[in-house]
Amino acid sequence: MCNPVAAMAVVGGLQAGVQYAGARKQAKQQAAFQAQSAAAEQQRVSQEQSSVRMRQFQEQEATARELQQVNVKSMEALARSGVSAGEAGVAGASVTALMDDYTRQQAGYNSALLRQQELSGLATGLGLEQAGLASQQRLIGINQPINKPSFLGAVLQGTSQAMSGYSTGLSIKSRMSTPKTIVS
């Protein structure tokens, strides 16, 4: 027959060892999951920032094309006005005022487009900053502390469980060795 005291002590110690191994494996899996999730988040934010930069570049190109078209139309209008005034025999302050008005309109439109581009650049910068902050928050959520088991804690827990098992074994042994009295 097996010694119940020793058996209970061994079971308690083995239980602690199994718990330690399971906790250690879980901590390693959690660390691997966090590393994978952090890498995925870094890739996601990089793609988001690239997309924002691409949109900014496209907006800048569109603004540049529009400025070029406005300047060409303005030059054509100035040239037509100059030719028309020359053919009509009109000269002087009124022609100069008309030409200046075309130039003023062109400058105002160019200024508005450039200001719009500047504000768009500020919005892009803020959007990139927001994406970075949101990514930091996601990474904080991903990289939660991992409860890594302590070997010393496992030994102490195993010892405690072994002692508890030993105590239970002694209790069982004392009940087994006490003679039963039959009351008639």
Secondary structure, DSSP 4 states (H G I P E B T S, - for coil): ---HHHHHHHHHHHHHHHHHHHHHHHHHHHHHHHHHHHHHHHHHHHHHHHHHHHHHHHHHHHHHHHHHHHHHHHHHHHHHHHHHHHHHT--SHHHHHHHHHHHHHHHHHHHHHHHHHHHHHHHHHHHHHHHHHHHHHHHHHHSPPP-PPPHHHHHHHHHHHHHHHHHHHHHHHHHHHSPPPPP-
